[in-house]
Amino acid sequence: MTRNNILTVTTIFAVLSFAAAEAESAGYQLRQQGAAGLGTALAGSSAGAHGLSDAYWNPAVYGLQDKAGAELSLAYIQPVSEAEDATGTTAVGTPIPGASEEDDATPGTFVPALYGVLPAGERLRLGLSVNAPFGLQTDYRDDWVGRYHARESEVKTISIAPVAAFRVNERLTLAGGPIAQYYDARLTNAVDFGTIARAAGNMLAVPGGNDGGVELEADDWAFGFTLGAIFEPVAGSRIGVGYRSEIDHDLDGNADFDLDATGVGAALQAATGAFADTGARADVSTPRIVSLGLSQAITSRLTLMAEAQWTGWSTFDTLRVRFDNPAQGDDVTDESWDDAWFGAVGARYRVSDAWTLRAGVAYDESPVPDGTRTPRIPDADRTWVAIGAGYNPASWLRLDFGYTHLFMPEESIDLSVNEPGNTFRGNLEGTTDTSVDVFAIAGTIRF
C-alpha cells in the first residue's frame, strides 16, 4: 500500500468512526487524544513531550517535527456507571413508580484521532488534526425512576484543525489555525402526561402512570481557532502554552413526541396544541481551553513532565431548547457549571533505543455543582493513574500504548421540582457510582 493510500484510509477511518462515550474527562470533554500522552496522564502534552498527538493541545508541536509524518490513535473508553437508591416524586407529590437502580448506564466505545504534518520550507510546517474533543453517551432503562429527567443522552463531535507552525529560532516556535467543529446531539426522556393533565384539572389522569416520551435531535457546524507556542530555554527543557477557543453552536433539528397509549397526551395535544412534532433549536458552546506543559530531561534516559489545563465550562449555564411550535414552551435545564482545572505529573524512561516506559498521575476537577448534577451527565472529580510504553521497531515507525484508570467518588443527585424546567420532571434523589478504564494504541509513521 502506498503512503498516499495509507493516509486516505486512515482519514476515512477517523472521520467515520467518531462515537459518543461517557466522557473520560470532567464534564463531557474527551482529553484522550493520543496513546503516548495517555501513558503519562497527559503530563507534558502542551510541551510536545509525546509527539504529533500533542498538537491537539498545542499546535506549535508541529513546528518541532523535522520530517513529514502521520499518527493514528485509537482509544477504547470503558466506563462503569451505576445509579443507586433513586427515588422520585411528581409535582403533585405522588411517588414515581419504577426501578431505583441502573447497573450500566454508560456503554463503552472507540474514539480515534488523526494527525499529519508536512514541511513547507526550512522553518514552516503545515499540520492537520482530526479529533473528537467532546462526547457523551448515557442510556437508562425506560422504567427507571429518573426517566422524566433522562433516558438516552448522546453527544458526538468532530473537530478538524489545519494549522501552520513557524520555527522562529532555535528556542521559539509559534503556531495557529482555524477549527471547524461538528456537533450532533440526541436527547430523550419520558413525559409525565399524567401529572401535566392532573395539574390542568383532569382528575382521571394518573401522575407517573400515563407516560409518553420525546426525542430531540439537532446538529450544527461552527468555527473557532487554536494557538500555541513552545519555548526551549536550554537543551532538554521545553515550556509550551496552548489555547483552543470557545465554539458557539446553534443546533437545529427536530423534537418528536410519543403520546401515551391511554389517550391523556392526545387530549392535552388537542386542547393546547402542545406535544406535536416540531422543529427545535438550542444554543450550546464548547468551552475554551488553556494549557501549560513542562518537559525537563533529567538524564539522557529520564524525562520528567507536568501539565496544567484550565477549561472554561462556566459558559454552560443553561440548556434551553426552543420549539417552532408556539404552543410548546421552552424546555429549560439549569446547569450552572463552573470553570475547572486539570493537573498532572509524569515521567518517561528510555529503557533502550527501541523501548520507552511512561507513567503519570492526574487530578481532574469536575465543573458540575452538586445542586445541578443530572443523570444525563453524572459527573464527579477524577483521579487518574496511568502507565504506557513506546516501541520503535524501525526508524520510520513508532508504536505507543497507554492505559489509564479513573477513580471517581460516589456523588449525589438531588433535583427539585422547584428548579427551572423541573415542574413536570419531578423531584429526583439518588447517588451515582462511576469509574472509567481507557486503553489506547497509536502508530506514527515518518516519511
C-alpha positions as CSV (number, residue, x, y, z in Angstrom):
1,M,0.0,0.0,0.0
2,T,1.4,3.4,-1.0
3,R,1.8,6.2,1.6
4,N,-1.0,8.2,-0.1
5,N,-3.3,5.2,0.2
6,I,-2.4,4.8,3.9
7,L,-3.3,8.4,4.6
8,T,-6.6,8.1,2.7
9,V,-7.6,5.0,4.6
10,T,-6.8,6.4,8.0
11,T,-8.5,9.7,7.2
12,I,-11.7,7.9,6.2
13,F,-11.5,5.7,9.3
14,A,-11.1,8.6,11.6
15,V,-14.0,10.7,10.2
16,L,-16.4,7.8,10.1
17,S,-15.6,6.2,13.4
18,F,-16.3,9.0,15.9
19,A,-18.6,7.8,18.6
20,A,-20.1,9.2,21.8
21,A,-18.8,8.0,25.2
22,E,-19.2,8.7,28.8
23,A,-16.6,11.4,28.8
24,E,-13.4,10.1,30.4
25,S,-12.6,13.7,31.5
26,A,-14.6,16.1,33.6
27,G,-17.8,17.5,32.1
28,Y,-18.1,15.7,28.8
29,Q,-14.7,16.6,27.5
30,L,-12.5,13.8,25.9
31,R,-8.9,14.6,26.9
32,Q,-7.7,11.3,25.5
33,Q,-6.3,12.4,22.1
34,G,-3.2,10.2,21.9
35,A,-1.8,6.9,23.3
36,A,1.6,8.3,24.3
37,G,0.1,11.2,26.3
38,L,-2.4,8.8,27.9
39,G,0.5,6.9,29.4
40,T,1.7,9.9,31.4
41,A,-1.9,11.1,32.3
42,L,-1.2,13.9,29.8
43,A,1.7,15.3,31.7
44,G,3.9,17.4,29.3
45,S,1.4,17.3,26.5
46,S,1.4,21.0,25.8
47,A,5.2,21.0,25.7
48,G,5.2,18.4,23.0
49,A,6.7,15.6,25.1
50,H,4.9,12.8,23.3
51,G,4.9,13.6,19.5
52,L,2.3,14.5,17.0
53,S,-0.8,13.8,19.1
54,D,0.3,16.6,21.5
55,A,-0.7,19.1,18.7
56,Y,-4.3,18.8,19.9
57,W,-3.3,20.8,23.0
58,N,-0.6,22.9,21.4
59,P,-0.3,23.3,17.6
60,A,3.3,24.5,17.9
61,V,4.2,20.8,18.3
62,Y,4.0,20.6,14.5
63,G,6.9,23.0,14.3
64,L,9.2,20.6,16.2
65,Q,8.9,17.9,13.5
66,D,11.8,17.6,11.1
67,K,10.0,15.2,8.6
68,A,6.6,14.6,7.1
69,G,4.6,12.2,9.2
70,A,1.2,10.9,10.4
71,E,-0.2,9.4,13.5
72,L,-3.4,7.5,14.0
73,S,-4.6,6.9,17.6
74,L,-7.4,4.7,18.7
75,A,-8.7,4.7,22.3
76,Y,-11.3,2.5,23.9
77,I,-13.2,4.1,26.8
78,Q,-15.0,1.7,29.1
79,P,-17.0,3.4,31.9
80,V,-18.9,1.6,34.6
81,S,-21.6,3.9,35.9
82,E,-24.4,3.0,38.3
83,A,-27.4,4.9,39.6
84,E,-28.3,3.7,43.1
85,D,-31.1,4.3,45.6
86,A,-33.1,6.5,43.2
87,T,-36.4,7.9,44.4
88,G,-38.7,10.5,42.9
89,T,-42.0,12.3,43.4
90,T,-44.2,14.1,41.0
91,A,-45.1,17.8,41.2
92,V,-48.4,16.8,42.9
93,G,-46.5,14.8,45.5
94,T,-47.1,11.2,44.3
95,P,-44.3,8.7,44.3
96,I,-42.9,8.0,40.8
97,P,-43.0,4.2,40.2
98,G,-40.1,2.4,38.6
99,A,-36.7,0.9,39.1
100,S,-34.4,2.5,41.7
101,E,-31.2,1.0,40.4
102,E,-29.4,1.3,37.0
103,D,-26.4,-1.0,36.7
104,D,-24.8,0.0,33.4
105,A,-25.9,3.4,32.0
106,T,-22.7,4.1,30.1
107,P,-21.7,1.8,27.2
108,G,-18.1,1.6,26.0
109,T,-16.9,2.9,22.7
110,F,-13.9,3.5,20.5
111,V,-12.6,7.1,19.8
112,P,-9.9,7.7,17.1
113,A,-7.7,10.7,16.4
114,L,-5.6,11.5,13.4
115,Y,-2.6,13.9,12.9
116,G,-0.4,14.8,9.9
117,V,2.4,17.2,9.3
118,L,4.2,18.4,6.2
119,P,7.4,20.5,6.0
120,A,6.9,23.6,3.8
121,G,10.4,25.1,3.9
122,E,13.1,25.2,6.4
123,R,11.1,26.8,9.2
124,L,7.4,26.4,8.3
125,R,5.3,23.2,9.0
126,L,1.7,22.6,7.9
127,G,-0.3,20.3,10.2
128,L,-3.8,18.8,10.4
129,S,-5.6,17.2,13.3
130,V,-9.0,15.4,13.3
131,N,-10.4,14.7,16.7
132,A,-13.5,14.0,18.8
133,P,-13.0,16.7,21.5
134,F,-16.3,16.2,23.3
135,G,-18.6,13.2,23.7
136,L,-21.2,11.7,25.9
137,Q,-23.5,8.7,26.0
138,T,-25.8,7.6,28.8
139,D,-28.6,5.1,28.4
140,Y,-31.2,4.4,31.2
141,R,-34.0,1.8,31.2
142,D,-37.4,3.1,30.2
143,D,-38.9,2.2,33.5
144,W,-36.3,3.8,35.9
145,V,-37.4,6.4,38.4
146,G,-35.5,9.2,36.8
147,R,-37.0,8.7,33.3
148,Y,-38.5,12.2,33.2
149,H,-35.1,13.7,33.6
150,A,-33.2,11.4,31.2
151,R,-33.5,8.2,29.2
152,E,-30.9,8.5,26.5
153,S,-28.2,11.2,26.0
154,E,-25.8,11.2,23.1
155,V,-23.4,13.9,22.0
156,K,-20.9,13.4,19.2
157,T,-18.3,15.9,17.9
158,I,-15.7,16.1,15.1
159,S,-13.0,18.7,15.2
160,I,-10.9,19.4,12.1
161,A,-8.0,21.8,12.6
162,P,-5.5,22.8,9.9
163,V,-2.6,24.8,11.3
164,A,0.7,26.5,10.4
165,A,3.6,26.3,12.7
166,F,6.7,28.5,12.4
167,R,10.1,27.9,13.9
168,V,11.1,31.5,14.8
169,N,14.5,30.4,16.0
170,E,16.1,27.5,17.9
171,R,14.2,28.4,21.1
172,L,10.8,29.6,20.0
173,T,8.1,28.1,17.9
174,L,4.7,29.7,17.2
175,A,1.5,28.2,15.6
176,G,-2.1,28.8,14.9
177,G,-5.1,27.9,12.7
178,P,-8.9,27.6,12.4
179,I,-11.1,24.8,13.9
180,A,-14.1,23.5,12.1
181,Q,-16.3,21.6,14.6
182,Y,-19.4,19.4,14.0
183,Y,-21.7,18.9,17.0
184,D,-24.5,16.3,17.0
185,A,-26.9,15.7,19.9
186,R,-29.7,13.3,20.7
187,L,-31.6,13.5,23.9
188,T,-34.7,11.5,25.0
189,N,-36.8,11.4,28.2
190,A,-40.2,10.3,29.3
191,V,-43.1,12.8,29.5
192,D,-45.4,12.6,32.5
193,F,-48.7,13.3,30.8
194,G,-50.5,12.1,34.0
195,T,-49.1,14.9,36.1
196,I,-49.5,17.5,33.4
197,A,-53.1,16.6,32.9
198,R,-53.8,16.4,36.7
199,A,-52.4,19.9,37.1
200,A,-54.7,21.0,34.3
201,G,-57.8,19.6,36.2
202,N,-58.2,16.1,34.8
203,M,-58.7,14.1,37.9
204,L,-58.8,10.8,36.0
205,A,-55.2,11.2,34.9
206,V,-52.6,9.2,36.8
207,P,-49.4,11.0,37.7
208,G,-46.5,8.7,36.9
209,G,-48.8,6.4,35.1
210,N,-49.6,8.0,31.7
211,D,-46.2,8.2,30.3
212,G,-45.2,9.3,26.8
213,G,-41.9,10.4,25.5
214,V,-39.9,13.0,23.5
215,E,-36.8,12.7,21.3
216,L,-34.7,15.7,20.4
217,E,-32.1,15.5,17.6
218,A,-30.1,18.5,16.4
219,D,-26.7,19.3,14.9
220,D,-24.5,22.2,13.6
221,W,-21.2,23.1,12.2
222,A,-19.3,26.0,13.8
223,F,-15.8,27.5,13.8
224,G,-13.1,28.6,16.3
225,F,-9.3,28.6,16.4
226,T,-6.3,27.2,18.1
227,L,-3.0,28.9,19.1
228,G,0.2,27.7,20.6
229,A,3.8,28.5,21.5
230,I,6.8,26.4,22.6
231,F,9.9,27.9,24.3
232,E,13.1,25.9,24.8
233,P,15.3,27.9,27.2
234,V,18.1,25.4,27.2
235,A,18.7,22.0,25.6
236,G,16.4,19.4,27.2
237,S,13.8,21.9,28.6
238,R,10.5,22.8,27.0
239,I,7.7,25.1,28.1
240,G,4.5,25.0,26.0
241,V,1.3,27.1,26.1
242,G,-1.8,26.1,24.1
243,Y,-5.2,27.6,23.5
244,R,-8.4,26.2,22.0
245,S,-11.2,28.8,21.6
246,E,-14.8,28.6,22.7
247,I,-17.0,27.4,19.8
248,D,-20.7,28.5,19.7
249,H,-23.1,26.1,18.1
250,D,-26.7,27.0,17.1
251,L,-28.1,23.5,17.0
252,D,-31.1,23.0,14.6
253,G,-33.2,19.8,14.5
254,N,-36.5,18.3,15.4
255,A,-38.5,17.2,18.5
256,D,-40.6,14.1,18.1
257,F,-43.3,13.4,20.7
258,D,-44.7,9.9,21.5
259,L,-48.1,10.1,23.2
260,D,-49.2,7.7,25.8
261,A,-51.5,4.7,25.0
262,T,-54.3,5.8,27.4
263,G,-55.1,9.0,25.4
264,V,-54.2,11.5,28.1
265,G,-51.4,13.0,26.0
266,A,-53.7,13.2,22.9
267,A,-56.3,15.1,24.9
268,L,-53.7,17.6,26.0
269,Q,-52.5,18.0,22.5
270,A,-56.0,18.6,21.2
271,A,-56.8,21.1,23.9
272,T,-53.5,23.1,23.9
273,G,-51.7,22.4,20.6
274,A,-48.6,21.3,22.5
275,F,-46.8,17.9,22.3
276,A,-46.9,17.8,18.5
277,D,-43.8,17.0,16.5
278,T,-42.0,20.2,15.7
279,G,-38.7,21.8,14.8
280,A,-36.3,22.6,17.7
281,R,-33.2,24.7,18.3
282,A,-30.7,25.1,21.1
283,D,-27.5,27.1,21.7
284,V,-24.6,25.2,23.0
285,S,-21.0,26.4,23.4
286,T,-18.0,24.1,23.8
287,P,-15.5,25.7,26.2
288,R,-12.2,27.4,25.7
289,I,-9.2,25.5,26.9
290,V,-5.8,27.0,28.1
291,S,-3.0,24.5,28.8
292,L,0.6,24.8,30.1
293,G,3.1,22.0,29.8
294,L,6.6,21.4,31.0
295,S,9.1,18.8,29.9
296,Q,12.6,18.5,31.5
297,A,15.3,16.0,30.6
298,I,17.0,14.9,33.8
299,T,19.4,12.4,32.2
300,S,19.8,11.0,28.7
301,R,17.1,8.4,29.6
302,L,14.8,10.1,32.1
303,T,12.4,13.0,31.4
304,L,10.0,14.5,33.9
305,M,6.8,16.3,32.8
306,A,4.0,18.3,34.2
307,E,0.7,19.7,32.8
308,A,-1.9,22.2,33.9
309,Q,-5.1,22.8,31.9
310,W,-8.0,25.2,32.5
311,T,-11.4,24.7,30.9
312,G,-13.9,27.5,30.7
313,W,-17.0,25.4,31.5
314,S,-18.9,28.4,33.0
315,T,-20.3,29.1,29.6
316,F,-22.5,26.1,30.1
317,D,-25.1,27.9,32.2
318,T,-28.5,26.9,30.9
319,L,-29.6,24.4,28.3
320,R,-32.6,25.9,26.7
321,V,-34.5,24.1,23.9
322,R,-36.7,26.4,21.8
323,F,-39.6,24.9,19.7
324,D,-41.0,26.1,16.4
325,N,-44.5,25.2,17.7
326,P,-45.6,28.4,19.5
327,A,-47.8,26.3,21.9
328,Q,-44.8,24.4,23.1
329,G,-42.9,26.3,25.8
330,D,-39.1,26.3,26.1
331,D,-37.6,23.3,27.8
332,V,-35.0,24.6,30.3
333,T,-32.3,22.7,32.3
334,D,-30.2,24.7,34.8
335,E,-26.6,23.6,34.5
336,S,-24.6,26.5,36.2
337,W,-21.3,24.7,35.6
338,D,-18.0,26.1,36.9
339,D,-14.6,26.6,35.3
340,A,-12.4,23.6,36.1
341,W,-8.7,22.7,36.4
342,F,-6.7,19.6,35.5
343,G,-3.2,18.9,36.7
344,A,-0.8,16.1,36.0
345,V,2.8,14.9,36.7
346,G,4.5,12.1,34.9
347,A,7.8,10.6,33.7
348,R,9.3,8.9,30.7
349,Y,12.2,6.5,30.9
350,R,14.0,5.2,27.8
351,V,15.0,1.7,28.5
352,S,16.7,1.1,25.2
353,D,16.8,2.5,21.7
354,A,13.6,0.6,21.0
355,W,11.6,0.7,24.2
356,T,10.3,3.6,26.3
357,L,8.2,3.3,29.5
358,R,5.8,6.0,30.8
359,A,3.8,6.7,34.0
360,G,1.8,9.5,35.4
361,V,-1.0,10.7,37.8
362,A,-3.5,13.5,37.4
363,Y,-6.4,15.2,39.2
364,D,-9.3,16.3,37.0
365,E,-11.8,18.7,38.7
366,S,-15.4,18.4,37.8
367,P,-17.2,21.6,36.7
368,V,-20.6,20.2,37.8
369,P,-22.0,21.7,41.1
370,D,-23.7,19.3,43.4
371,G,-27.1,21.1,43.1
372,T,-27.3,20.7,39.3
373,R,-25.8,17.2,38.7
374,T,-28.2,15.3,36.4
375,P,-28.4,11.7,35.3
376,R,-27.5,12.9,31.8
377,I,-24.0,13.8,32.9
378,P,-23.4,12.1,36.3
379,D,-20.1,13.8,36.7
380,A,-17.6,13.9,39.6
381,D,-13.9,14.8,40.3
382,R,-11.5,12.2,38.8
383,T,-8.1,10.9,39.9
384,W,-6.0,9.4,37.0
385,V,-3.4,6.7,37.4
386,A,-1.7,6.0,34.1
387,I,1.0,3.7,32.5
388,G,2.3,3.3,29.0
389,A,5.0,2.2,26.7
390,G,6.5,3.1,23.3
391,Y,8.2,0.8,20.8
392,N,10.3,1.7,17.8
393,P,10.6,-1.3,15.5
394,A,12.1,0.8,12.7
395,S,13.4,4.3,12.2
396,W,10.2,5.3,10.3
397,L,7.7,3.6,12.6
398,R,6.7,4.1,16.3
399,L,4.0,2.3,18.2
400,D,2.6,3.6,21.5
401,F,0.4,2.0,24.1
402,G,-1.4,3.7,27.1
403,Y,-3.7,2.8,29.9
404,T,-5.5,4.9,32.5
405,H,-7.9,4.1,35.3
406,L,-10.0,6.9,36.6
407,F,-11.2,6.8,40.2
408,M,-14.4,8.8,40.9
409,P,-16.2,9.1,44.3
410,E,-19.8,8.5,44.8
411,E,-21.9,11.6,44.2
412,S,-25.5,12.5,44.9
413,I,-28.2,13.6,42.6
414,D,-30.7,16.0,44.2
415,L,-33.0,17.6,41.7
416,S,-36.0,19.6,42.9
417,V,-39.3,20.2,41.2
418,N,-38.9,23.9,42.1
419,E,-35.8,24.3,39.9
420,P,-36.2,25.7,36.4
421,G,-37.7,23.2,33.9
422,N,-38.4,20.5,36.6
423,T,-42.0,21.3,37.2
424,F,-43.2,18.2,35.4
425,R,-40.0,16.2,35.7
426,G,-40.5,15.9,39.4
427,N,-38.1,15.5,42.3
428,L,-35.3,13.1,42.0
429,E,-32.8,11.8,44.6
430,G,-30.1,9.2,44.3
431,T,-26.4,8.5,44.0
432,T,-24.1,7.8,41.2
433,D,-21.0,5.5,41.3
434,T,-18.7,5.6,38.3
435,S,-15.2,4.5,37.3
436,V,-13.5,4.5,33.9
437,D,-10.9,2.5,32.1
438,V,-9.2,3.9,29.0
439,F,-7.0,1.9,26.7
440,A,-5.2,3.4,23.7
441,I,-2.9,2.4,20.9
442,A,-1.2,4.6,18.3
443,G,1.0,4.2,15.3
444,T,3.3,7.0,13.9
445,I,5.0,6.9,10.5
446,R,7.7,9.2,9.2
447,F,8.3,9.8,5.5
